[in-house]
Amino acid sequence: MSSLDTQSLLDLAVDLMERARRRGVDVSEAQARTGWELTTKVRLGETELVQEAGQRSVYLRVFRNQRVALTSSSDISNDGLDRCVSDAIELLELSEADPFAGPIDAAQLGTPPFAELDLYDASVEALDAAEAIARARRGEQAALAADPRISLSEGATFSRVTGATAMALSSGFTGQQRGSYVSLSVVPVAVDTDGKRRRGHHWAARRHLAELENEEAVGREAARRTLRQLGPRKVATCEAPVIFDRDAARSIVGTFAGCILGGSLWRKSSYLLDRLGTPVASNLVTLTDDPLIPRAPGSRAFDGEGMKSRRNVVVKNGQLESYLLDGYSARKLGSTSTASASRGGASVSASTSNFVMQAGDVTAEALIASTPRGLLVTEMMGFGFNAVTGDFSRGAAGFWIENGEIAFPVSELTISGNLDQMLLAIDGVANDLDFQTSTVAPSFRIAKMTIGGT
């Protein structure tokens, strides 16, 4: 079997599914996966890491009398597949019945044709270690050459990942897909006037190699981000507007995403429980979960239970329109699946795909210019968030804004509030979306937050 031969993977998944069915289970669901990953790192021009690994595994989920069991194996020999099924049968006998357990209704299963999302680039798979090292080296060299104050580096890392998956369900669904992803990260270091080392970084990632940002451009931007951190100051504790740049904004949006997933809701561990149809953000905020964006990191033609992928509007103009549910959480909540199931190994749960906060109509620079005084957050540390109450507190660093301009870098701050109130207080949204990750947000401004300083 070639590294990404989806038909061979599908044959393997069908074989495993049928073996389990012959052993008398009510429902059998099998998945076969394969993948290859290359990671290279250089530091000060010298190669520090070259690591390439491949994996091929099968995953099995079976049901009988509303009991469920999950198994997996990397042994795909005839005996290995039989052991995988036997282990699942044994686990079934030990499990407790769950009235909500079961597959998606066969009438909801997707049928061909599925959306063609262009998620795989053969040139990514063909890229070898020598080329990866050369690209990492060019990125680091560009950073070191950008300014004499940058004489150190934590290195540059170039990685590529390719993979394929196939799924076969005894209820009648079969599907297969493959994908690629390539990234470059550069981390230069500058020595400040007080002798402290200031570390900055920049990274780029895409599914297709030709769309990846130029290595020299990544290095130069990493250098710029490092140099702008020199000479940080502290600010006094206060309340002020806070702008989150798109990297920090993505983290905020990802925190919110965890609160609208089915598992959080039926476990009653989300402050958004029973909030459908109510305002949960400013009317400037629209959030969608869209697995059908071509070449995007979180795209998929079908979900982990065999439903055709679809775009879900989660928040529209500030109002909560939908949760993201798989079959199990939908039954627990008395609702219907939103085709948001994801298979992590053999287990299935609701997840986001491409979770996107829609762009506004001003530039990030204009958002800063319209802020007389406040904080621009470019980095957050720690994870102080209570999903039940929405209370939020994290360490932060960035830049102080005075008279609509960046005044000086700041560090050792804490920003705190309540996520519910924070999102309701968004009063500016920029247009700088960048689909490098599966959670995407533009820069946005919150009218007022507590900033803990000196």
Secondary structure as UniProt FT lines:
FT   TURN            3..4
FT   HELIX           6..22
FT   TURN            23..24
FT   STRAND          27..43
FT   TURN            44..45
FT   STRAND          46..64
FT   TURN            65..66
FT   STRAND          67..73
FT   HELIX           78..94
FT   TURN            99..100
FT   HELIX           106..108
FT   HELIX           122..126
FT   HELIX           129..145
FT   TURN            148..149
FT   STRAND          150..169
FT   TURN            170..171
FT   STRAND          174..191
FT   TURN            193..194
FT   STRAND          197..199
FT   STRAND          202..206
FT   HELIX           209..211
FT   HELIX           215..227
FT   TURN            228..229
FT   STRAND          238..244
FT   HELIX           246..257
FT   TURN            258..259
FT   HELIX           262..266
FT   TURN            267..268
FT   TURN            271..274
FT   TURN            276..277
FT   TURN            283..284
FT   STRAND          287..289
FT   TURN            291..292
FT   TURN            294..295
FT   TURN            297..298
FT   TURN            304..305
FT   STRAND          312..316
FT   TURN            317..318
FT   STRAND          319..320
FT   HELIX           327..332
FT   TURN            333..334
FT   STRAND          341..344
FT   TURN            345..346
FT   STRAND          347..350
FT   STRAND          355..357
FT   HELIX           364..369
FT   STRAND          373..385
FT   TURN            387..389
FT   STRAND          391..402
FT   TURN            403..404
FT   STRAND          405..418
FT   HELIX           419..424
FT   STRAND          426..430
FT   TURN            435..436
FT   STRAND          439..440
FT   STRAND          444..452
//
